[in-house]
Amino acid sequence: MKSVAMFNNKGGVGKTTLICNLASYLALHRNLRVLLVDCDPQCNTTQLIMGEEFAASFYWESQHEPLTTIADLMRPIQEGDSELAPTMVPITCERHRFGCDLLAGHPSFSFLEDRLSLAWSQVAAGDIGGYRKTNWARSLCSRYSGEYDVILFDVGPSLGAINRSVLLGCDFFITPMGSDIFSILGIRNIQHWLSDAISTYEHGVARCNELSPGALNRYSIPSVPSIRAGFVGYTLNQYLTKSKQGERIATARYEEILAKVPQEIDLLRQTFSVKQLSLTALKLGDIPHMYSLIPLAQTRAAPIGELAASDGIVGSHYKMIENYEVRIRQIADNFLSNIGL
């Protein structure tokens, strides 16, 4: 089983759309058992997969179902324990069109930020309880490794304690990028922030071994987090350009920005990447601009590739969907190759 976080410090890069459609493609077209974990307190992944009607009844009207949200799973840690709740009841693939299971998000998950910040200070001091709380995502993956082939974590854009714990608990991470300077700055932020987190984590290990000999092994907590060699790729949103006689007219400013991407990605590759992956291999693919298809897919709670005439697809939509299917297939195949599946 492989665990992967999708993360960029820059918001608005289509991260949620990509992770939901990637999860769907892996489940429906590669026959993989996929669990998607919504760790963004805004719950965009849950809303995209389940639709607005479900979100209104589940969150606003509090019509409780026998389902576990990420906040439910983490409640013992919020209350001071070091372990997850003993059971998880996800939203199963039969209830929606994406083909994967979903651990629903919840706005109250943001309350964990303070608790996990405190746990992080304990990690720095070598406290085993801090390591156990910080490694909650690894515990989740270990518990359900026999039920899923891939567990994907969607997180918000912050550089906070929640996202740090998710990344430190995953095997790999992917970075979606837009064609703008702030996406590049987001890459730089990730490089510095994650380097500092790994350094703090590893420095605390020696102290933890002194204070609690053998405890890391007893709780299956790694001395070196897998994410140290976990960067397995990025995607790049295509920008809109004008055309003349059917040919794309290069926009100088965008092309200048795009020319900077490889050198910034190379910093992540040198610091965090699986060593044999080249810059070419790390580019999973480009994301085409989808115009009105994104809001339509959101309204219909459907993967873009599964939209049909009954969803309101007409005319040029079909060609756009065909183009997107080609791109998501390329991204999925490169992604699976890079993580060793």
C-alpha positions as CSV (number, residue, x, y, z in Angstrom):
1,M,0.0,0.0,0.0
2,K,1.2,3.5,-0.9
3,S,0.2,6.7,0.8
4,V,0.4,10.0,-1.0
5,A,-0.4,13.6,-0.1
6,M,-1.2,16.3,-2.7
7,F,0.1,19.6,-1.5
8,N,1.1,23.1,-2.6
9,N,1.4,26.1,-0.4
10,K,-0.3,28.0,-3.2
11,G,-4.1,27.7,-3.2
12,G,-6.3,27.8,-6.3
13,V,-4.1,25.4,-8.4
14,G,-6.9,22.8,-8.9
15,K,-5.6,20.5,-6.3
16,T,-9.0,19.1,-5.2
17,T,-10.2,18.6,-8.8
18,L,-7.0,16.8,-9.6
19,I,-6.9,14.5,-6.6
20,C,-10.6,13.5,-7.0
21,N,-10.2,12.8,-10.7
22,L,-7.0,10.9,-10.2
23,A,-8.5,8.8,-7.4
24,S,-11.4,8.1,-9.7
25,Y,-9.2,7.1,-12.6
26,L,-7.1,4.8,-10.4
27,A,-10.2,3.1,-9.1
28,L,-12.4,2.9,-12.2
29,H,-9.7,2.3,-14.9
30,R,-6.8,0.7,-13.0
31,N,-8.9,-1.4,-10.6
32,L,-7.0,-0.2,-7.6
33,R,-8.6,0.0,-4.1
34,V,-8.4,3.7,-3.3
35,L,-9.2,5.6,-0.1
36,L,-9.3,9.4,-0.4
37,V,-8.9,11.2,2.9
38,D,-10.2,14.8,3.1
39,C,-7.9,16.7,5.5
40,D,-8.9,20.1,4.4
41,P,-11.3,21.7,6.9
42,Q,-13.1,23.4,4.0
43,C,-14.2,19.9,2.9
44,N,-14.0,20.6,-0.8
45,T,-13.1,17.0,-1.6
46,T,-16.1,15.7,0.2
47,Q,-18.4,18.2,-1.4
48,L,-17.1,17.5,-4.9
49,I,-17.5,13.7,-4.5
50,M,-20.8,13.7,-2.6
51,G,-22.5,16.8,-4.0
52,E,-24.1,19.9,-2.4
53,E,-27.2,18.1,-1.3
54,F,-25.2,15.6,0.8
55,A,-23.1,18.5,2.2
56,A,-26.1,20.5,3.2
57,S,-27.8,17.6,5.1
58,F,-24.6,16.2,6.6
59,Y,-22.9,19.4,7.8
60,W,-25.6,22.1,8.0
61,E,-28.7,20.1,9.0
62,S,-26.6,17.6,11.1
63,Q,-28.5,14.6,9.8
64,H,-26.1,12.1,11.2
65,E,-25.3,8.9,9.4
66,P,-23.2,6.0,10.6
67,L,-20.1,7.5,8.9
68,T,-16.7,8.5,10.3
69,T,-15.3,11.9,9.4
70,I,-11.6,12.8,9.8
71,A,-12.6,14.8,13.0
72,D,-14.3,11.7,14.4
73,L,-11.2,9.6,13.7
74,M,-9.0,12.1,15.4
75,R,-11.3,12.8,18.4
76,P,-9.2,10.8,20.9
77,I,-6.1,12.8,19.9
78,Q,-8.0,16.0,20.3
79,E,-9.0,14.8,23.8
80,G,-5.4,14.1,24.7
81,D,-4.9,10.5,23.7
82,S,-2.2,9.3,21.3
83,E,-4.2,6.9,19.2
84,L,-7.0,7.2,16.6
85,A,-10.5,6.1,17.2
86,P,-10.7,2.3,17.0
87,T,-13.0,2.1,13.9
88,M,-13.5,4.0,10.7
89,V,-16.7,3.9,8.6
90,P,-15.9,5.6,5.2
91,I,-18.3,6.7,2.5
92,T,-18.0,3.7,0.2
93,C,-17.7,3.8,-3.5
94,E,-21.2,2.5,-4.1
95,R,-22.6,5.8,-2.9
96,H,-21.1,8.1,-5.5
97,R,-19.6,8.1,-9.0
98,F,-15.9,8.3,-8.3
99,G,-15.2,4.6,-7.5
100,C,-13.1,5.2,-4.4
101,D,-13.9,5.1,-0.7
102,L,-13.9,8.5,1.1
103,L,-13.0,9.5,4.6
104,A,-15.1,12.6,4.8
105,G,-13.7,15.9,5.9
106,H,-15.2,18.1,8.7
107,P,-14.7,21.8,9.5
108,S,-14.0,21.0,13.2
109,F,-10.8,19.2,12.0
110,S,-9.2,22.6,12.1
111,F,-9.4,22.4,16.0
112,L,-6.6,19.8,15.7
113,E,-4.2,22.5,14.7
114,D,-3.4,23.5,18.3
115,R,-3.3,19.9,19.5
116,L,-0.8,18.9,16.8
117,S,1.2,22.0,17.4
118,L,1.6,21.0,21.0
119,A,2.5,17.5,19.9
120,W,5.2,19.0,17.6
121,S,6.8,20.8,20.5
122,Q,6.9,17.4,22.2
123,V,8.6,15.8,19.2
124,A,11.3,18.4,19.4
125,A,11.8,17.5,23.1
126,G,12.0,13.7,22.2
127,D,8.6,12.8,23.8
128,I,7.2,9.5,22.5
129,G,3.6,10.8,22.9
130,G,4.4,13.7,20.6
131,Y,5.8,11.2,18.0
132,R,2.7,9.0,18.3
133,K,0.3,12.0,17.8
134,T,2.3,13.4,14.9
135,N,2.4,10.0,13.2
136,W,-1.4,9.6,13.2
137,A,-1.6,9.5,9.3
138,R,1.0,6.7,9.3
139,S,-1.1,4.8,11.9
140,L,-4.1,5.2,9.7
141,C,-2.3,3.8,6.7
142,S,-0.8,0.9,8.6
143,R,-4.2,0.0,10.0
144,Y,-5.9,-0.2,6.6
145,S,-2.9,-1.3,4.4
146,G,-4.6,-4.6,3.7
147,E,-7.8,-3.0,2.5
148,Y,-6.4,-0.4,0.1
149,D,-3.7,-0.2,-2.6
150,V,-3.4,3.6,-2.4
151,I,-4.4,6.1,0.2
152,L,-4.6,9.7,-1.0
153,F,-4.6,12.7,1.3
154,D,-6.0,16.0,0.2
155,V,-4.8,18.9,2.4
156,G,-5.3,22.7,2.4
157,P,-2.5,25.1,1.4
158,S,-1.3,26.1,4.9
159,L,2.1,25.4,6.3
160,G,0.6,24.4,9.7
161,A,0.7,21.5,12.1
162,I,-2.1,19.5,10.4
163,N,-0.4,19.5,7.0
164,R,3.0,18.8,8.5
165,S,1.6,15.7,10.3
166,V,0.0,14.5,7.1
167,L,3.2,14.8,5.0
168,L,5.4,13.3,7.7
169,G,3.0,10.3,7.8
170,C,2.9,9.7,4.1
171,D,5.3,7.8,1.8
172,F,5.1,10.4,-1.0
173,F,3.8,13.8,-2.1
174,I,2.7,15.4,-5.3
175,T,2.7,19.2,-6.0
176,P,0.1,20.6,-8.4
177,M,1.2,24.0,-9.9
178,G,-0.4,26.9,-11.7
179,S,1.2,29.0,-14.4
180,D,2.0,31.8,-12.0
181,I,4.8,33.1,-9.9
182,F,3.1,32.3,-6.6
183,S,3.1,28.6,-7.4
184,I,6.9,28.8,-7.8
185,L,7.1,30.6,-4.5
186,G,4.9,27.9,-3.0
187,I,7.5,25.3,-4.1
188,R,10.2,27.3,-2.3
189,N,8.1,27.5,0.8
190,I,7.6,23.7,0.7
191,Q,11.3,23.1,0.3
192,H,12.3,25.2,3.4
193,W,9.3,24.2,5.6
194,L,9.5,20.5,5.0
195,S,13.3,20.5,5.4
196,D,13.0,22.1,8.7
197,A,10.2,19.7,9.8
198,I,12.3,16.6,8.9
199,S,15.4,18.1,10.7
200,T,13.3,18.7,13.9
201,Y,11.8,15.2,13.7
202,E,15.1,13.5,13.3
203,H,16.9,15.5,15.9
204,G,14.3,14.5,18.4
205,V,14.7,10.8,17.7
206,A,18.0,10.5,19.7
207,R,16.5,12.2,22.7
208,C,13.4,10.0,22.4
209,N,15.5,6.9,22.4
210,E,17.2,8.1,25.6
211,L,13.9,8.9,27.3
212,S,11.9,5.9,26.1
213,P,14.2,3.2,24.9
214,G,12.6,1.0,22.3
215,A,9.4,3.0,22.2
216,L,9.7,4.1,18.6
217,N,10.0,0.4,17.5
218,R,7.1,-0.7,19.7
219,Y,4.8,1.8,18.1
220,S,6.2,1.3,14.5
221,I,7.4,4.9,14.3
222,P,10.2,5.5,11.8
223,S,13.4,7.3,12.9
224,V,13.5,8.8,9.4
225,P,10.2,9.8,7.8
226,S,9.6,8.3,4.4
227,I,8.8,11.7,3.0
228,R,12.5,12.6,3.1
229,A,12.7,10.8,-0.2
230,G,9.0,11.2,-1.1
231,F,8.6,13.8,-3.9
232,V,7.3,11.9,-6.8
233,G,6.0,14.6,-9.2
234,Y,4.1,17.7,-10.1
235,T,1.4,18.8,-12.6
236,L,1.2,22.1,-14.4
237,N,-2.0,23.9,-15.2
238,Q,-2.0,25.2,-18.8
239,Y,-2.6,28.8,-19.2
240,L,-5.1,30.4,-21.6
241,T,-3.5,31.9,-24.7
242,K,-4.8,33.7,-27.8
243,S,-4.6,32.0,-31.1
244,K,-4.1,33.2,-34.6
245,Q,-4.9,31.0,-37.6
246,G,-5.1,28.0,-35.3
247,E,-1.6,28.5,-33.8
248,R,-1.0,29.4,-30.2
249,I,0.5,32.8,-29.6
250,A,3.1,32.6,-26.8
251,T,2.4,35.0,-23.9
252,A,5.9,36.2,-23.0
253,R,5.1,36.7,-19.3
254,Y,3.7,33.2,-18.8
255,E,6.5,31.6,-20.8
256,E,9.0,33.4,-18.6
257,I,7.4,32.0,-15.5
258,L,7.2,28.5,-17.0
259,A,10.9,28.6,-17.8
260,K,11.6,28.9,-14.1
261,V,9.7,25.8,-13.1
262,P,12.4,23.2,-13.8
263,Q,15.0,24.8,-11.6
264,E,12.6,25.1,-8.7
265,I,11.4,21.6,-9.1
266,D,15.0,20.5,-9.2
267,L,15.5,21.9,-5.7
268,L,12.7,19.6,-4.5
269,R,14.2,16.7,-6.5
270,Q,17.6,17.1,-4.9
271,T,16.2,17.5,-1.4
272,F,13.2,15.1,-1.3
273,S,12.9,13.0,-4.4
274,V,13.3,9.3,-5.0
275,K,16.8,9.5,-6.3
276,Q,16.4,7.7,-9.6
277,L,13.6,10.0,-10.8
278,S,14.7,12.6,-13.4
279,L,13.2,16.0,-13.9
280,T,11.4,14.6,-16.9
281,A,9.9,11.7,-14.9
282,L,8.8,14.1,-12.2
283,K,6.6,16.0,-14.6
284,L,3.4,13.9,-14.4
285,G,1.6,16.0,-17.0
286,D,-0.2,19.2,-17.9
287,I,-3.7,20.0,-16.9
288,P,-5.8,21.6,-19.7
289,H,-8.1,24.5,-19.0
290,M,-11.6,23.0,-18.7
291,Y,-13.7,26.2,-18.9
292,S,-17.3,25.4,-17.8
293,L,-16.7,21.6,-17.3
294,I,-15.3,22.2,-13.8
295,P,-18.5,23.8,-12.3
296,L,-20.6,21.3,-14.2
297,A,-18.7,18.4,-12.7
298,Q,-19.1,19.9,-9.3
299,T,-22.8,20.4,-9.8
300,R,-23.2,16.8,-11.0
301,A,-20.8,15.4,-8.4
302,A,-19.0,13.4,-11.1
303,P,-15.5,12.8,-12.4
304,I,-14.8,14.9,-15.5
305,G,-14.2,11.8,-17.6
306,E,-17.6,10.3,-16.6
307,L,-19.7,13.3,-17.6
308,A,-22.4,12.4,-20.1
309,A,-25.3,13.9,-22.1
310,S,-27.6,13.3,-19.1
311,D,-25.3,15.6,-17.1
312,G,-25.7,18.4,-19.6
313,I,-22.8,17.7,-21.9
314,V,-23.2,19.2,-25.3
315,G,-21.2,20.1,-28.4
316,S,-17.5,21.0,-27.8
317,H,-17.7,19.5,-24.3
318,Y,-17.1,16.0,-25.7
319,K,-13.8,17.0,-27.2
320,M,-12.7,18.7,-24.0
321,I,-13.6,15.6,-22.0
322,E,-11.7,13.4,-24.4
323,N,-8.7,15.6,-24.1
324,Y,-8.9,15.5,-20.3
325,E,-9.1,11.7,-20.3
326,V,-5.9,11.5,-22.3
327,R,-4.2,13.9,-19.8
328,I,-5.5,12.2,-16.6
329,R,-4.4,8.8,-18.0
330,Q,-0.9,10.1,-18.6
331,I,-0.8,11.6,-15.1
332,A,-2.1,8.4,-13.5
333,D,0.4,6.2,-15.4
334,N,3.4,8.4,-14.6
335,F,2.2,8.6,-11.0
336,L,1.9,4.8,-10.6
337,S,5.3,4.3,-12.1
338,N,7.0,6.9,-9.8
339,I,5.5,5.4,-6.6
340,G,6.3,1.8,-7.7
341,L,2.8,0.4,-8.5
